[in-house]
């Protein structure tokens, strides 16, 4: 049943809503952070340089000023680092310099970032691509990269 839901014909928003349900059922902070990163990756249709693009696009959509943009980039980078450690079976290196409470706080911030990005995406139906449609996915990827370019490459 899950395989059918995640088939290549599933549109982006459907997949994101399924991931959001998984976050609510998650029992660990590391799992929540991993799913938040997956949600952002799915929405933005990232093809390569995932960490860099997640940080750039998320901060460009949400950040209101330079300080916020920097903070969001830092937090998304940390979340992806934790996700990477978790997915590759490594120790969570984030915890060498940060507390469990810091990681919980990071999870709350990522939750708010994901909510803001989902709201942004839902306002533009054209960004809701089917995973099997290369042109739709390329359009979405270009849209988000364009937003990041305006903020970060000025």
ChimeraX attribute file (.defattr): number of C-alpha atoms within 10 A of each C-alpha:
attribute: neighborCount
match mode: 1-to-1
recipient: residues
	/A:1	5
	/A:2	7
	/A:3	7
	/A:4	9
	/A:5	13
	/A:6	15
	/A:7	13
	/A:8	13
	/A:9	13
	/A:10	15
	/A:11	19
	/A:12	22
	/A:13	20
	/A:14	14
	/A:15	18
	/A:16	20
	/A:17	13
	/A:18	14
	/A:19	18
	/A:20	19
	/A:21	10
	/A:22	15
	/A:23	20
	/A:24	9
	/A:25	11
	/A:26	14
	/A:27	10
	/A:28	10
	/A:29	19
	/A:30	21
	/A:31	19
	/A:32	25
	/A:33	29
	/A:34	21
	/A:35	21
	/A:36	27
	/A:37	25
	/A:38	17
	/A:39	24
	/A:40	24
	/A:41	17
	/A:42	19
	/A:43	24
	/A:44	26
	/A:45	25
	/A:46	20
	/A:47	12
	/A:48	8
	/A:49	8
	/A:50	17
	/A:51	19
	/A:52	13
	/A:53	22
	/A:54	24
	/A:55	24
	/A:56	24
	/A:57	26
	/A:58	23
	/A:59	28
	/A:60	26
	/A:61	17
	/A:62	17
	/A:63	18
	/A:64	10
	/A:65	11
	/A:66	13
	/A:67	10
	/A:68	14
	/A:69	21
	/A:70	15
	/A:71	14
	/A:72	23
	/A:73	23
	/A:74	13
	/A:75	18
	/A:76	27
	/A:77	20
	/A:78	19
	/A:79	27
	/A:80	22
	/A:81	19
	/A:82	25
	/A:83	23
	/A:84	17
	/A:85	17
	/A:86	17
	/A:87	12
	/A:88	9
	/A:89	9
	/A:90	11
	/A:91	11
	/A:92	14
	/A:93	13
	/A:94	16
	/A:95	13
	/A:96	8
	/A:97	7
	/A:98	10
	/A:99	11
	/A:100	11
	/A:101	11
	/A:102	13
	/A:103	19
	/A:104	16
	/A:105	13
	/A:106	18
	/A:107	22
	/A:108	15
	/A:109	17
	/A:110	21
	/A:111	17
	/A:112	13
	/A:113	22
	/A:114	20
	/A:115	14
	/A:116	15
	/A:117	20
	/A:118	17
	/A:119	11
	/A:120	13
	/A:121	19
	/A:122	13
	/A:123	10
	/A:124	9
	/A:125	9
	/A:126	12
	/A:127	24
	/A:128	18
	/A:129	23
	/A:130	19
	/A:131	19
	/A:132	13
	/A:133	12
	/A:134	11
	/A:135	12
	/A:136	17
	/A:137	22
	/A:138	16
	/A:139	15
	/A:140	21
	/A:141	17
	/A:142	15
	/A:143	16
	/A:144	23
	/A:145	19
	/A:146	15
	/A:147	17
	/A:148	21
	/A:149	13
	/A:150	10
	/A:151	17
	/A:152	14
	/A:153	8
	/A:154	6
